[in-house]
Amino acid sequence: MRSCRYITALMSKGLDKKLSFSERLAIGLHVMMCSRCRKFQSQSQFIRKAAHRYT
Amino acid sequence: MSNGHWNGGPTTWNDPEAALKQQEFWAIYETCQNNLPPKMAKVFMLRELVGLEAEEVCRETGISDANYWVTMHRARLRLREWLEIRWFNPSKAKKEHRHA
């Protein structure tokens, strides 16, 4: 299993560009087992939403 | 994060959508955003507030592609953590402080 640091960096990257199949797969497999990274994923999407609303 | 894994890490945020409707939340959001280091704040704002593409942000700020990804990731990690401590789960901060 990849480290949470690696996976959250990928998630962050995924907010700015389309990830490759293997990257998306790595995230999918990781979040099945890691609730913290799952939370990071939805919370980073929320932060984006907040930043858009802020303006 | 230490060792590549969460140290404490994200907790459940209760109804984030509701926060968007509260003035107090926006005051805290603004403080968090303004507390980012200047260069990081600039990159984050050009991407998320101005809406530039990643390549455009790199061109505008003169940072490399690799530096862009690292900067955005750090900005998101910090904002996430600060919003959690200051808004969504303030009791967590107190607890961690006590154990520190």
Backbone of each chain as nested JSON, in Angstrom:
{
  "chains": [
    {"id": "A", "residues": [
      {"number": 1, "name": "MET", "atoms": {"N": [0.84, -1.203, 0.0], "CA": [0.0, 0.0, 0.0], "C": [0.876, 1.254, 0.0]}},
      {"number": 2, "name": "ARG", "atoms": {"N": [0.531, 2.205, -0.897], "CA": [1.283, 3.449, -0.985], "C": [1.066, 4.289, 0.266]}},
      {"number": 3, "name": "SER", "atoms": {"N": [2.024, 5.171, 0.539], "CA": [1.89, 6.0, 1.739], "C": [0.78, 7.029, 1.557]}},
      {"number": 4, "name": "CYS", "atoms": {"N": [0.248, 7.484, 2.685], "CA": [-0.806, 8.491, 2.658], "C": [-0.281, 9.79, 2.032]}},
      {"number": 5, "name": "ARG", "atoms": {"N": [0.983, 10.094, 2.262], "CA": [1.564, 11.3, 1.68], "C": [1.523, 11.232, 0.147]}},
      {"number": 6, "name": "TYR", "atoms": {"N": [1.913, 10.071, -0.37], "CA": [1.915, 9.877, -1.82], "C": [0.494, 9.966, -2.372]}},
      {"number": 7, "name": "ILE", "atoms": {"N": [-0.431, 9.289, -1.699], "CA": [-1.81, 9.236, -2.192], "C": [-2.483, 10.612, -2.135]}},
      {"number": 8, "name": "THR", "atoms": {"N": [-2.265, 11.356, -1.037], "CA": [-2.912, 12.673, -0.961], "C": [-2.297, 13.639, -1.969]}},
      {"number": 9, "name": "ALA", "atoms": {"N": [-0.996, 13.474, -2.269], "CA": [-0.372, 14.309, -3.303], "C": [-1.027, 14.019, -4.657]}},
      {"number": 10, "name": "LEU", "atoms": {"N": [-1.292, 12.741, -4.914], "CA": [-1.985, 12.378, -6.157], "C": [-3.382, 12.966, -6.202]}},
      {"number": 11, "name": "MET", "atoms": {"N": [-4.087, 12.9, -5.069], "CA": [-5.449, 13.443, -5.004], "C": [-5.44, 14.929, -5.319]}},
      {"number": 12, "name": "SER", "atoms": {"N": [-4.43, 15.602, -4.747], "CA": [-4.304, 17.035, -4.973], "C": [-4.035, 17.31, -6.455]}},
      {"number": 13, "name": "LYS", "atoms": {"N": [-3.16, 16.521, -7.035], "CA": [-2.846, 16.636, -8.454], "C": [-4.1, 16.397, -9.301]}},
      {"number": 14, "name": "GLY", "atoms": {"N": [-4.898, 15.45, -8.845], "CA": [-6.119, 15.111, -9.573], "C": [-7.135, 16.24, -9.617]}},
      {"number": 15, "name": "LEU", "atoms": {"N": [-6.983, 17.215, -8.71], "CA": [-7.874, 18.376, -8.746], "C": [-7.451, 19.341, -9.858]}},
      {"number": 16, "name": "ASP", "atoms": {"N": [-6.222, 19.191, -10.332], "CA": [-5.698, 20.127, -11.332], "C": [-5.467, 19.521, -12.702]}},
      {"number": 17, "name": "LYS", "atoms": {"N": [-5.415, 18.202, -12.782], "CA": [-5.304, 17.568, -14.101], "C": [-5.808, 16.131, -14.039]}},
      {"number": 18, "name": "LYS", "atoms": {"N": [-6.089, 15.588, -15.205], "CA": [-6.615, 14.224, -15.238], "C": [-5.485, 13.25, -14.93]}},
      {"number": 19, "name": "LEU", "atoms": {"N": [-5.756, 12.347, -13.994], "CA": [-4.745, 11.365, -13.607], "C": [-4.779, 10.171, -14.554]}},
      {"number": 20, "name": "SER", "atoms": {"N": [-3.662, 9.446, -14.577], "CA": [-3.6, 8.233, -15.406], "C": [-4.445, 7.134, -14.764]}},
      {"number": 21, "name": "PHE", "atoms": {"N": [-4.679, 6.094, -15.532], "CA": [-5.458, 4.984, -15.017], "C": [-4.811, 4.391, -13.759]}},
      {"number": 22, "name": "SER", "atoms": {"N": [-3.486, 4.184, -13.815], "CA": [-2.826, 3.536, -12.674], "C": [-2.849, 4.442, -11.436]}},
      {"number": 23, "name": "GLU", "atoms": {"N": [-2.798, 5.747, -11.654], "CA": [-2.886, 6.67, -10.516], "C": [-4.273, 6.622, -9.879]}},
      {"number": 24, "name": "ARG", "atoms": {"N": [-5.283, 6.613, -10.731], "CA": [-6.657, 6.557, -10.203], "C": [-6.902, 5.237, -9.481]}},
      {"number": 25, "name": "LEU", "atoms": {"N": [-6.315, 4.183, -10.03], "CA": [-6.455, 2.862, -9.405], "C": [-5.779, 2.852, -8.026]}},
      {"number": 26, "name": "ALA", "atoms": {"N": [-4.576, 3.445, -7.956], "CA": [-3.85, 3.481, -6.68], "C": [-4.682, 4.212, -5.621]}},
      {"number": 27, "name": "ILE", "atoms": {"N": [-5.321, 5.328, -6.014], "CA": [-6.157, 6.079, -5.076], "C": [-7.358, 5.236, -4.644]}},
      {"number": 28, "name": "GLY", "atoms": {"N": [-8.0, 4.626, -5.625], "CA": [-9.191, 3.832, -5.333], "C": [-8.908, 2.696, -4.361]}},
      {"number": 29, "name": "LEU", "atoms": {"N": [-7.804, 1.998, -4.588], "CA": [-7.455, 0.882, -3.702], "C": [-7.099, 1.39, -2.308]}},
      {"number": 30, "name": "HIS", "atoms": {"N": [-6.404, 2.519, -2.271], "CA": [-5.972, 3.069, -0.986], "C": [-7.171, 3.511, -0.133]}},
      {"number": 31, "name": "VAL", "atoms": {"N": [-8.099, 4.223, -0.739], "CA": [-9.212, 4.757, 0.07], "C": [-10.188, 3.669, 0.521]}},
      {"number": 32, "name": "MET", "atoms": {"N": [-10.127, 2.514, -0.124], "CA": [-10.957, 1.41, 0.372], "C": [-10.522, 1.03, 1.789]}},
      {"number": 33, "name": "MET", "atoms": {"N": [-9.233, 1.25, 2.063], "CA": [-8.703, 0.82, 3.36], "C": [-8.34, 1.975, 4.293]}},
      {"number": 34, "name": "CYS", "atoms": {"N": [-8.329, 3.199, 3.771], "CA": [-7.848, 4.316, 4.576], "C": [-8.905, 5.415, 4.676]}},
      {"number": 35, "name": "SER", "atoms": {"N": [-9.565, 5.49, 5.824], "CA": [-10.649, 6.465, 5.968], "C": [-10.117, 7.892, 6.076]}},
      {"number": 36, "name": "ARG", "atoms": {"N": [-8.888, 8.04, 6.542], "CA": [-8.338, 9.39, 6.654], "C": [-8.103, 10.006, 5.282]}},
      {"number": 37, "name": "CYS", "atoms": {"N": [-7.521, 9.224, 4.388], "CA": [-7.313, 9.728, 3.024], "C": [-8.648, 9.941, 2.31]}},
      {"number": 38, "name": "ARG", "atoms": {"N": [-9.623, 9.098, 2.642], "CA": [-10.964, 9.285, 2.078], "C": [-11.515, 10.638, 2.53]}},
      {"number": 39, "name": "LYS", "atoms": {"N": [-11.283, 10.962, 3.788], "CA": [-11.74, 12.26, 4.303], "C": [-10.961, 13.386, 3.643]}},
      {"number": 40, "name": "PHE", "atoms": {"N": [-9.651, 13.197, 3.497], "CA": [-8.857, 14.241, 2.843], "C": [-9.414, 14.534, 1.45]}},
      {"number": 41, "name": "GLN", "atoms": {"N": [-9.775, 13.475, 0.744], "CA": [-10.277, 13.645, -0.613], "C": [-11.538, 14.521, -0.643]}},
      {"number": 42, "name": "SER", "atoms": {"N": [-12.505, 14.199, 0.196], "CA": [-13.733, 14.998, 0.155], "C": [-13.502, 16.392, 0.731]}},
      {"number": 43, "name": "GLN", "atoms": {"N": [-12.62, 16.5, 1.726], "CA": [-12.369, 17.808, 2.322], "C": [-11.588, 18.721, 1.375]}},
      {"number": 44, "name": "SER", "atoms": {"N": [-10.688, 18.144, 0.58], "CA": [-9.956, 18.994, -0.367], "C": [-10.892, 19.465, -1.487]}},
      {"number": 45, "name": "GLN", "atoms": {"N": [-11.889, 18.644, -1.809], "CA": [-12.893, 19.091, -2.78], "C": [-13.742, 20.21, -2.184]}},
      {"number": 46, "name": "PHE", "atoms": {"N": [-14.019, 20.074, -0.889], "CA": [-14.774, 21.132, -0.207], "C": [-13.983, 22.442, -0.184]}},
      {"number": 47, "name": "ILE", "atoms": {"N": [-12.675, 22.349, 0.051], "CA": [-11.823, 23.547, 0.075], "C": [-11.856, 24.245, -1.287]}},
      {"number": 48, "name": "ARG", "atoms": {"N": [-11.832, 23.457, -2.329], "CA": [-11.943, 24.059, -3.666], "C": [-13.27, 24.809, -3.81]}},
      {"number": 49, "name": "LYS", "atoms": {"N": [-14.324, 24.166, -3.374], "CA": [-15.65, 24.78, -3.462], "C": [-15.692, 26.086, -2.671]}},
      {"number": 50, "name": "ALA", "atoms": {"N": [-15.123, 26.053, -1.471], "CA": [-15.101, 27.249, -0.633], "C": [-14.3, 28.364, -1.312]}},
      {"number": 51, "name": "ALA", "atoms": {"N": [-13.144, 28.005, -1.889], "CA": [-12.303, 29.012, -2.562], "C": [-13.061, 29.649, -3.726]}},
      {"number": 52, "name": "HIS", "atoms": {"N": [-13.828, 28.837, -4.452], "CA": [-14.606, 29.376, -5.576], "C": [-15.696, 30.309, -5.077]}},
      {"number": 53, "name": "ARG", "atoms": {"N": [-16.335, 29.904, -3.997], "CA": [-17.407, 30.731, -3.418], "C": [-16.876, 32.034, -2.834]}},
      {"number": 54, "name": "TYR", "atoms": {"N": [-15.659, 31.961, -2.34], "CA": [-15.051, 33.101, -1.62], "C": [-14.974, 34.329, -2.516]}},
      {"number": 55, "name": "THR", "atoms": {"N": [-14.714, 34.113, -3.784], "CA": [-14.54, 35.252, -4.697], "C": [-15.861, 35.924, -5.037]}}
    ]},
    {"id": "B", "residues": [
      {"number": 1, "name": "MET", "atoms": {"N": [1.85, 15.181, 8.859], "CA": [2.175, 13.82, 8.425], "C": [3.634, 13.511, 8.744]}},
      {"number": 2, "name": "SER", "atoms": {"N": [3.873, 12.417, 9.393], "CA": [5.251, 11.997, 9.566], "C": [5.341, 10.6, 9.0]}},
      {"number": 3, "name": "ASN", "atoms": {"N": [6.473, 10.245, 8.449], "CA": [6.624, 8.885, 7.969], "C": [5.732, 8.565, 6.777]}},
      {"number": 4, "name": "GLY", "atoms": {"N": [5.197, 9.61, 6.135], "CA": [4.326, 9.376, 4.993], "C": [2.904, 9.021, 5.366]}},
      {"number": 5, "name": "HIS", "atoms": {"N": [2.628, 8.911, 6.678], "CA": [1.267, 8.585, 7.09], "C": [0.714, 9.641, 8.033]}},
      {"number": 6, "name": "TRP", "atoms": {"N": [-0.599, 9.68, 8.154], "CA": [-1.261, 10.71, 8.947], "C": [-0.84, 10.63, 10.394]}},
      {"number": 7, "name": "ASN", "atoms": {"N": [-0.752, 11.816, 10.957], "CA": [-0.391, 11.954, 12.352], "C": [-1.603, 12.628, 12.986]}},
      {"number": 8, "name": "GLY", "atoms": {"N": [-2.546, 11.854, 13.489], "CA": [-3.832, 12.459, 13.851], "C": [-4.718, 12.405, 12.627]}},
      {"number": 9, "name": "GLY", "atoms": {"N": [-4.46, 13.312, 11.696], "CA": [-5.122, 13.214, 10.401], "C": [-6.562, 13.682, 10.369]}},
      {"number": 10, "name": "PRO", "atoms": {"N": [-7.162, 13.658, 9.187], "CA": [-8.508, 14.209, 9.03], "C": [-9.539, 13.529, 9.932]}},
      {"number": 11, "name": "THR", "atoms": {"N": [-10.364, 14.343, 10.562], "CA": [-11.513, 13.823, 11.301], "C": [-12.769, 14.148, 10.499]}},
      {"number": 12, "name": "THR", "atoms": {"N": [-13.873, 13.61, 10.926], "CA": [-15.134, 13.858, 10.218], "C": [-15.556, 15.31, 10.376]}},
      {"number": 13, "name": "TRP", "atoms": {"N": [-15.928, 15.932, 9.274], "CA": [-16.447, 17.306, 9.312], "C": [-17.956, 17.246, 9.273]}},
      {"number": 14, "name": "ASN", "atoms": {"N": [-18.543, 17.857, 10.269], "CA": [-19.975, 17.839, 10.372], "C": [-20.603, 18.899, 9.456]}},
      {"number": 15, "name": "ASP", "atoms": {"N": [-21.339, 18.454, 8.462], "CA": [-22.087, 19.326, 7.554], "C": [-21.305, 20.521, 6.998]}},
      {"number": 16, "name": "PRO", "atoms": {"N": [-20.281, 20.257, 6.197], "CA": [-19.502, 21.362, 5.625], "C": [-20.346, 22.319, 4.777]}},
      {"number": 17, "name": "GLU", "atoms": {"N": [-21.382, 21.791, 4.127], "CA": [-22.241, 22.654, 3.301], "C": [-22.863, 23.777, 4.117]}},
      {"number": 18, "name": "ALA", "atoms": {"N": [-23.257, 23.443, 5.341], "CA": [-23.879, 24.443, 6.203], "C": [-22.897, 25.564, 6.536]}},
      {"number": 19, "name": "ALA", "atoms": {"N": [-21.607, 25.208, 6.638], "CA": [-20.59, 26.209, 6.967], "C": [-20.546, 27.314, 5.922]}},
      {"number": 20, "name": "LEU", "atoms": {"N": [-20.765, 26.924, 4.662], "CA": [-20.686, 27.905, 3.57], "C": [-21.73, 29.01, 3.711]}},
      {"number": 21, "name": "LYS", "atoms": {"N": [-22.739, 28.751, 4.523], "CA": [-23.811, 29.743, 4.692], "C": [-23.592, 30.619, 5.919]}},
      {"number": 22, "name": "GLN", "atoms": {"N": [-22.501, 30.361, 6.649], "CA": [-22.28, 31.11, 7.884], "C": [-21.157, 32.139, 7.749]}},
      {"number": 23, "name": "GLN", "atoms": {"N": [-21.479, 33.349, 8.158], "CA": [-20.514, 34.44, 8.054], "C": [-19.237, 34.166, 8.855]}},
      {"number": 24, "name": "GLU", "atoms": {"N": [-19.407, 33.568, 10.034], "CA": [-18.241, 33.282, 10.891], "C": [-17.28, 32.334, 10.186]}},
      {"number": 25, "name": "PHE", "atoms": {"N": [-17.852, 31.396, 9.437], "CA": [-16.993, 30.469, 8.71], "C": [-16.116, 31.226, 7.713]}},
      {"number": 26, "name": "TRP", "atoms": {"N": [-16.701, 32.176, 7.01], "CA": [-15.947, 32.899, 5.982], "C": [-14.843, 33.744, 6.586]}},
      {"number": 27, "name": "ALA", "atoms": {"N": [-15.091, 34.279, 7.777], "CA": [-14.049, 35.05, 8.457], "C": [-12.852, 34.136, 8.749]}},
      {"number": 28, "name": "ILE", "atoms": {"N": [-13.148, 32.913, 9.196], "CA": [-12.083, 31.959, 9.507], "C": [-11.4, 31.481, 8.234]}},
      {"number": 29, "name": "TYR", "atoms": {"N": [-12.195, 31.234, 7.224], "CA": [-11.613, 30.821, 5.948], "C": [-10.617, 31.873, 5.452]}},
      {"number": 30, "name": "GLU", "atoms": {"N": [-11.025, 33.109, 5.523], "CA": [-10.18, 34.215, 5.054], "C": [-8.869, 34.282, 5.842]}},
      {"number": 31, "name": "THR", "atoms": {"N": [-8.977, 34.144, 7.163], "CA": [-7.774, 34.156, 8.008], "C": [-6.83, 33.027, 7.608]}},
      {"number": 32, "name": "CYS", "atoms": {"N": [-7.382, 31.832, 7.412], "CA": [-6.556, 30.678, 7.05], "C": [-5.842, 30.937, 5.726]}},
      {"number": 33, "name": "GLN", "atoms": {"N": [-6.599, 31.42, 4.758], "CA": [-6.03, 31.68, 3.441], "C": [-4.912, 32.737, 3.531]}},
      {"number": 34, "name": "ASN", "atoms": {"N": [-5.157, 33.759, 4.336], "CA": [-4.166, 34.832, 4.475], "C": [-2.933, 34.404, 5.263]}},
      {"number": 35, "name": "ASN", "atoms": {"N": [-3.07, 33.313, 6.013], "CA": [-1.937, 32.827, 6.795], "C": [-0.982, 31.938, 6.0]}},
      {"number": 36, "name": "LEU", "atoms": {"N": [-1.35, 31.615, 4.78], "CA": [-0.422, 30.824, 3.957], "C": [0.793, 31.699, 3.65]}},
      {"number": 37, "name": "PRO", "atoms": {"N": [1.972, 31.087, 3.524], "CA": [3.145, 31.875, 3.106], "C": [2.832, 32.577, 1.773]}},
      {"number": 38, "name": "PRO", "atoms": {"N": [3.342, 33.795, 1.575], "CA": [2.952, 34.621, 0.429], "C": [3.005, 33.918, -0.934]}},
      {"number": 39, "name": "LYS", "atoms": {"N": [4.085, 33.22, -1.205], "CA": [4.226, 32.569, -2.507], "C": [3.18, 31.457, -2.672]}},
      {"number": 40, "name": "MET", "atoms": {"N": [2.978, 30.71, -1.584], "CA": [1.998, 29.627, -1.606], "C": [0.587, 30.19, -1.807]}},
      {"number": 41, "name": "ALA", "atoms": {"N": [0.312, 31.294, -1.103], "CA": [-0.998, 31.935, -1.216], "C": [-1.235, 32.41, -2.646]}},
      {"number": 42, "name": "LYS", "atoms": {"N": [-0.202, 32.947, -3.26], "CA": [-0.342, 33.464, -4.625], "C": [-0.68, 32.338, -5.6]}},
      {"number": 43, "name": "VAL", "atoms": {"N": [0.079, 31.226, -5.485], "CA": [-0.158, 30.078, -6.364], "C": [-1.579, 29.535, -6.149]}},
      {"number": 44, "name": "PHE", "atoms": {"N": [-1.951, 29.375, -4.884], "CA": [-3.276, 28.845, -4.561], "C": [-4.378, 29.753, -5.105]}},
      {"number": 45, "name": "MET", "atoms": {"N": [-4.218, 31.049, -4.897], "CA": [-5.268, 31.976, -5.316], "C": [-5.375, 32.085, -6.837]}},
      {"number": 46, "name": "LEU", "atoms": {"N": [-4.229, 32.067, -7.517], "CA": [-4.28, 32.134, -8.983], "C": [-5.023, 30.927, -9.544]}},
      {"number": 47, "name": "ARG", "atoms": {"N": [-4.816, 29.787, -8.92], "CA": [-5.476, 28.571, -9.394], "C": [-6.946, 28.523, -8.977]}},
      {"number": 48, "name": "GLU", "atoms": {"N": [-7.206, 28.71, -7.687], "CA": [-8.551, 28.451, -7.167], "C": [-9.479, 29.663, -7.184]}},
      {"number": 49, "name": "LEU", "atoms": {"N": [-8.928, 30.858, -7.032], "CA": [-9.8, 32.029, -7.008], "C": [-9.883, 32.68, -8.382]}},
      {"number": 50, "name": "VAL", "atoms": {"N": [-8.72, 32.849, -9.026], "CA": [-8.714, 33.45, -10.368], "C": [-9.136, 32.417, -11.41]}},
      {"number": 51, "name": "GLY", "atoms": {"N": [-8.795, 31.144, -11.144], "CA": [-9.231, 30.08, -12.049], "C": [-8.296, 29.808, -13.211]}},
      {"number": 52, "name": "LEU", "atoms": {"N": [-7.025, 30.192, -13.073], "CA": [-6.051, 29.871, -14.12], "C": [-5.788, 28.372, -14.154]}},
      {"number": 53, "name": "GLU", "atoms": {"N": [-5.358, 27.869, -15.313], "CA": [-4.92, 26.479, -15.414], "C": [-3.536, 26.364, -14.764]}},
      {"number": 54, "name": "ALA", "atoms": {"N": [-3.181, 25.123, -14.395], "CA": [-1.893, 24.897, -13.731], "C": [-0.726, 25.493, -14.529]}},
      {"number": 55, "name": "GLU", "atoms": {"N": [-0.706, 25.245, -15.843], "CA": [0.408, 25.758, -16.673], "C": [0.456, 27.284, -16.647]}},
      {"number": 56, "name": "GLU", "atoms": {"N": [-0.714, 27.897, -16.625], "CA": [-0.774, 29.359, -16.605], "C": [-0.242, 29.911, -15.283]}},
      {"number": 57, "name": "VAL", "atoms": {"N": [-0.548, 29.205, -14.193], "CA": [-0.037, 29.626, -12.885], "C": [1.488, 29.547, -12.877]}},
      {"number": 58, "name": "CYS", "atoms": {"N": [2.027, 28.471, -13.454], "CA": [3.485, 28.302, -13.527], "C": [4.113, 29.445, -14.311]}},
      {"number": 59, "name": "ARG", "atoms": {"N": [3.525, 29.772, -15.436], "CA": [4.05, 30.844, -16.283], "C": [3.993, 32.181, -15.543]}},
      {"number": 60, "name": "GLU", "atoms": {"N": [2.866, 32.417, -14.895], "CA": [2.634, 33.689, -14.211], "C": [3.584, 33.894, -13.027]}},
      {"number": 61, "name": "THR", "atoms": {"N": [3.886, 32.804, -12.313], "CA": [4.694, 32.936, -11.098], "C": [6.148, 32.519, -11.309]}},
      {"number": 62, "name": "GLY", "atoms": {"N": [6.446, 31.91, -12.451], "CA": [7.806, 31.493, -12.739], "C": [8.254, 30.254, -11.979]}},
      {"number": 63, "name": "ILE", "atoms": {"N": [7.295, 29.485, -11.446], "CA": [7.694, 28.244, -10.759], "C": [7.634, 27.064, -11.726]}},
      {"number": 64, "name": "SER", "atoms": {"N": [8.379, 26.016, -11.386], "CA": [8.403, 24.818, -12.233], "C": [7.136, 24.006, -12.011]}},
      {"number": 65, "name": "ASP", "atoms": {"N": [6.912, 23.099, -12.939], "CA": [5.793, 22.179, -12.858], "C": [5.815, 21.419, -11.525]}},
      {"number": 66, "name": "ALA", "atoms": {"N": [6.985, 20.844, -11.217], "CA": [7.122, 20.032, -9.994], "C": [6.841, 20.881, -8.753]}},
      {"number": 67, "name": "ASN", "atoms": {"N": [7.34, 22.095, -8.771], "CA": [7.137, 22.995, -7.635], "C": [5.654, 23.361, -7.479]}},
      {"number": 68, "name": "TYR", "atoms": {"N": [4.992, 23.481, -8.601], "CA": [3.552, 23.792, -8.569], "C": [2.769, 22.72, -7.811]}},
      {"number": 69, "name": "TRP", "atoms": {"N": [3.012, 21.454, -8.151], "CA": [2.25, 20.358, -7.519], "C": [2.514, 20.304, -6.019]}},
      {"number": 70, "name": "VAL", "atoms": {"N": [3.786, 20.473, -5.653], "CA": [4.139, 20.436, -4.231], "C": [3.483, 21.607, -3.487]}},
      {"number": 71, "name": "THR", "atoms": {"N": [3.55, 22.784, -4.097], "CA": [2.987, 23.976, -3.461], "C": [1.479, 23.849, -3.255]}},
      {"number": 72, "name": "MET", "atoms": {"N": [0.785, 23.391, -4.285], "CA": [-0.674, 23.259, -4.171], "C": [-1.05, 22.196, -3.136]}},
      {"number": 73, "name": "HIS", "atoms": {"N": [-0.275, 21.121, -3.122], "CA": [-0.576, 20.067, -2.154], "C": [-0.389, 20.577, -0.725]}},
      {"number": 74, "name": "ARG", "atoms": {"N": [0.705, 21.301, -0.489], "CA": [0.948, 21.851, 0.848], "C": [-0.123, 22.858, 1.239]}},
      {"number": 75, "name": "ALA", "atoms": {"N": [-0.518, 23.679, 0.285], "CA": [-1.559, 24.676, 0.573], "C": [-2.848, 23.968, 0.992]}},
      {"number": 76, "name": "ARG", "atoms": {"N": [-3.204, 22.913, 0.286], "CA": [-4.441, 22.196, 0.617], "C": [-4.33, 21.484, 1.963]}},
      {"number": 77, "name": "LEU", "atoms": {"N": [-3.153, 20.898, 2.232], "CA": [-2.961, 20.233, 3.53], "C": [-3.107, 21.243, 4.671]}},
      {"number": 78, "name": "ARG", "atoms": {"N": [-2.503, 22.402, 4.495], "CA": [-2.558, 23.415, 5.565], "C": [-3.953, 23.961, 5.756]}},
      {"number": 79, "name": "LEU", "atoms": {"N": [-4.581, 24.331, 4.651], "CA": [-5.938, 24.871, 4.766], "C": [-6.86, 23.853, 5.415]}},
      {"number": 80, "name": "ARG", "atoms": {"N": [-6.708, 22.601, 5.016], "CA": [-7.548, 21.539, 5.576], "C": [-7.356, 21.439, 7.083]}},
      {"number": 81, "name": "GLU", "atoms": {"N": [-6.102, 21.436, 7.478], "CA": [-5.801, 21.283, 8.893], "C": [-6.298, 22.496, 9.699]}},
      {"number": 82, "name": "TRP", "atoms": {"N": [-6.056, 23.686, 9.164], "CA": [-6.48, 24.891, 9.887], "C": [-7.995, 24.986, 9.984]}},
      {"number": 83, "name": "LEU", "atoms": {"N": [-8.689, 24.672, 8.9], "CA": [-10.151, 24.736, 8.938], "C": [-10.694, 23.722, 9.94]}},
      {"number": 84, "name": "GLU", "atoms": {"N": [-10.021, 22.584, 10.01], "CA": [-10.456, 21.561, 10.963], "C": [-10.278, 22.051, 12.407]}},
      {"number": 85, "name": "ILE", "atoms": {"N": [-9.113, 22.616, 12.666], "CA": [-8.805, 23.065, 14.028], "C": [-9.634, 24.294, 14.424]}},
      {"number": 86, "name": "ARG", "atoms": {"N": [-9.823, 25.209, 13.466], "CA": [-10.483, 26.467, 13.822], "C": [-11.992, 26.458, 13.667]}},
      {"number": 87, "name": "TRP", "atoms": {"N": [-12.47, 25.552, 12.838], "CA": [-13.915, 25.576, 12.603], "C": [-14.589, 24.234, 12.856]}},
      {"number": 88, "name": "PHE", "atoms": {"N": [-14.149, 23.206, 12.153], "CA": [-14.92, 21.964, 12.166], "C": [-14.748, 21.141, 13.432]}},
      {"number": 89, "name": "ASN", "atoms": {"N": [-13.569, 21.188, 14.005], "CA": [-13.326, 20.316, 15.153], "C": [-12.363, 20.938, 16.161]}},
      {"number": 90, "name": "PRO", "atoms": {"N": [-12.755, 22.109, 16.715], "CA": [-11.82, 22.831, 17.593], "C": [-11.387, 22.027, 18.818]}},
      {"number": 91, "name": "SER", "atoms": {"N": [-12.203, 21.081, 19.278], "CA": [-11.835, 20.315, 20.481], "C": [-10.621, 19.426, 20.219]}},
      {"number": 92, "name": "LYS", "atoms": {"N": [-10.45, 19.037, 18.955], "CA": [-9.317, 18.191, 18.583], "C": [-7.994, 18.911, 18.865]}},
      {"number": 93, "name": "ALA", "atoms": {"N": [-7.958, 20.194, 18.528], "CA": [-6.739, 20.977, 18.727], "C": [-6.365, 21.016, 20.199]}},
      {"number": 94, "name": "LYS", "atoms": {"N": [-7.402, 21.21, 21.032], "CA": [-7.148, 21.281, 22.479], "C": [-6.591, 19.96, 22.986]}},
      {"number": 95, "name": "LYS", "atoms": {"N": [-7.205, 18.879, 22.531], "CA": [-6.766, 17.557, 22.964], "C": [-5.303, 17.312, 22.574]}},
      {"number": 96, "name": "GLU", "atoms": {"N": [-4.999, 17.64, 21.31], "CA": [-3.626, 17.391, 20.852], "C": [-2.63, 18.257, 21.591]}},
      {"number": 97, "name": "HIS", "atoms": {"N": [-3.091, 19.452, 21.936], "CA": [-2.215, 20.358, 22.667], "C": [-1.892, 19.775, 24.042]}},
      {"number": 98, "name": "ARG", "atoms": {"N": [-2.916, 19.214, 24.67], "CA": [-2.742, 18.65, 25.995], "C": [-1.736, 17.499, 25.988]}},
      {"number": 99, "name": "HIS", "atoms": {"N": [-1.819, 16.692, 24.935], "CA": [-0.932, 15.533, 24.865], "C": [0.469, 15.875, 24.372]}},
      {"number": 100, "name": "ALA", "atoms": {"N": [0.608, 17.094, 23.875], "CA": [1.905, 17.452, 23.285], "C": [2.97, 17.622, 24.359]}}
    ]}
  ]
}
